[in-house]
Amino acid sequence: MSFSVRMFLVIGLLLAGVGVGAQPGSRQLKWAKEGNSFYTEKGGDIVRIELPANKETVVVTRTELTPPSEGRPVQVRNFSFSADGGKILIYTNTKRVWRYNTRGDYWVYDLGAKTFRQVGKDRPASSLMFAKFSPDGTKVAYTSEHNVYVEDLASGEAKCLTATNGTRKLINGTFDWVYEEELDCRDGFRWSPDSRHIAYWQIDANKIRDYLMLNTTDSIYPFAIPVEYPKVGESPSPYKIGVVDIAGGDTKWMNIPGDPQNTYLPRMEWAANSSQLILQQLNRKQNEGKIFLGNIATGETSLLYEEHDSAWIDCKGAWSDGIVAGWDWLNGGKEFIWVSEKDGWRHIYRLSRDGKKETLVTKGNYDIINIEQIDEKGNYVYFMASPENATQQYLYRTRLDGKGKLERVTPADQPGTHEYDIAPGAQYALHSFGNANTEDAQEWVSLPSHRSIAAAGQGVDIAAMVKASESKKRVEFFHVKTVDGVDMDGWMVKPDHFDSTKKYPVLFYVYGEPAAQTVKDESGAGLNFLYAGSLAADGYIYMSVENRGTPAPKGRTWRKAIYRNIGRLNIRDQAMAAREILKWRFVDTSRVAVWGWSGGGSSTLNLLFQYPDIYKTGIAIAAVDNQLCYDNIYQERYMGIPQENREDFVNGSPINYAKELKGNLLYIHGTGDDNVHYQNAEMLLNTLIKYNKVFQFMPYPNRSHGIFEGEGTRKHLSTLYTSYLREHCPGGGR
């Protein structure tokens, strides 16, 4: 269920044929290390663009990226430079692995020698993953078919560093399904700074049972697709961290305290030198975190820091846009940056290398949302936050030594949601802006003045755009206070030609779990991408309210109130907010609908079943109907371990309340869903059948969690969704 709202954006990119690569405005903007220019692909060429003049220079032409044996250039999906800038690693011919295109082919272009050659050419096509230059630029390492390889660029000689022992269930240098989905772990090996060693994860999924997805459409005889998938209550895949000398020799395994079958290891990096590793370990409940330093010569590790939480501890991906690689070292490796909620707010700390000295960098009753850039030379850390309004986000900075005040960098006349891709040294940034009532805008800015320079939107005046939109707001934001005293944010889009003397149907959009917010003042808020037409034109009030337990920047207490209470606390919050809203004179209490996807599908079912007096129609997509069917990392992080508190899982699952269905239900699920398994649907169907409940069900053959594969799929889904809503919750004022 980490699918969440942001995954819809990825689906949109996939439908449009756009890859997750080096595109201006993405989090993967290729800044030059000097911080005054960036690289991008343009028309098949790789170009360098200097700021502030916006001067463009072609670095490599598409002609130079044409293999001698082929008549056309490779399609650049992504690229990276060697540390000395003399070589470029090109990623192409990519294939999807679960959610992202992380498997493909790699080529190296040598800027000095003007040569272009394929790396790993003896490996199967599109089988290489996470290839990267050695720090000295002489070699490339990559994984292929669950093994780690290194290739010498001068000789072309490649060798396997993991004894070719990798299998589907013994995974070297990458991760199993659940580590990728729930801990954002994908790239599982690291070069040492001196280019002599590689450290890597080995995940042993041999004891993890397979979930068998049945493909019944791609051949006359159906066949099973196995996915190593640890259900909640099952022990994790054991891990090892190994270090291997690329010159030859056996792997040296690190001696890490704790049972690897009852802990997780989401982070491993070189400890600012070539002799030590730094590791983060979480216990199985993910409420205890430990940091170890490991000596690669002896394999021994020592504890330098530990943290405890009565609920759960988030990993780096939670405050780095899903990027878990890298470790932020300061003071020549004597200190590092850490983030914790231990004082009740998500704050930045700097820790000494031995863990004995701790300095709070961000101070106050507010959360940091994301760390954007660390400017050690300037003694500043830049981060996103929104102390006054949890639906928005702005760029702030403070002194890196912890002695400064909170400084807002984003101009005050640009209310909404901002994103920044900041250059090294924090001199320039690509600034993206949007709010619910203003068109998207992008510009290049200099920092910290936030002065617009080479405008990505060609002279866009964001403040003027915001001012112009104030008189024609489509989305209204509001607060609603429940009988339990919970103050909830919400947005609402009223019907066209709204008449306050009439009563209109209301459609709630819900997610409600810790993976995503729905109430944000950002572009797209208030839009329903599945509705074929305009909800406002058809006379619907469309709205969403934000319950406790979502990742809103409202402090630890807000976010972690949901611990062991998914399916109960969030559902009550939503229902009590709806009950207040139904008191509004223009809301028709007989026409109340709710819909959601993934965790939002689960919330939709729970609302429809637990509060049938409020919700009359529900459309649930890809829902977890039985919490005991979902994966261990997500479900145990937020709910505990079922061997200890099984009743919480049962009492939070929609299937437990299915017999209470009184309204109209449309349930939708892809049979090829590797995330929320199709078995959820059939378990729910059996329960509804048992209690003689009438409903509508639509399975999408072999579609994944996003239900977008296959010709006509998204149009059909939209048509189904729209017709069901119109039939069972008709629009218009009465």
Secondary structure, DSSP 4 states (H G I P E B T S, - for coil): -TTTTHHHHHHHHHHTT--SS--TTSTT-EE-TTSSEEEEEETTEEEEEETTTTEEEEEE-TTTTS-TTSSSPPP-SEEEE-TTSSEEEEEEEEEEETTEEEEEEEEEEETTTTEEEEESTTSPTT-EEEEEE-TTSSEEEEEETTEEEEEETTT--EEESSTT---SSEEESS--HHHHHHH-----EEE-TTSSEEEEEEEE-TTSPEEEEEE-SSSSS-EEEEEE--BTTSPPPPEEEEEEETTS-PPEEPB-SS-TTSEEEEEEEE-SSSSEEEEEEEETTS-EEEEEEEETTT-BEEEEEEEE-SS----GGGGTTT------EEGGGTEEEEEE-TTSS-EEEEEETTS--EEE-S-SS--EEEEEEEETTTTEEEEEE-SS-TT-BEEEEEETTS-S--EE-S-TT--SEEEEEEPTTSSEEEEEEEETTEEEEEEEEETTTTEE-S-TTSS--HHHHHHHHGGG-S-EEEEEE-TT--EEEEEEEPPTT--TTS-EEEEEE---STT--S--SSTTTT--TTSSS-TTTTT-EEEEE--TTS--SS-HHHHHTTTT-TTTHHHHHHHHHHHHHTTSTTEEEEEEEEEEETHHHHHHHHHHHH-TTT--EEEEES--SSGGGSBHHHHHHHH--HHHHHHHHHHT-GGGGGGG--SEEEEEEETT-SSS-THHHHHHHHHHHHTT---EEEEETT--TT---STTHHHHHHHHHHHHHHHHS--S--
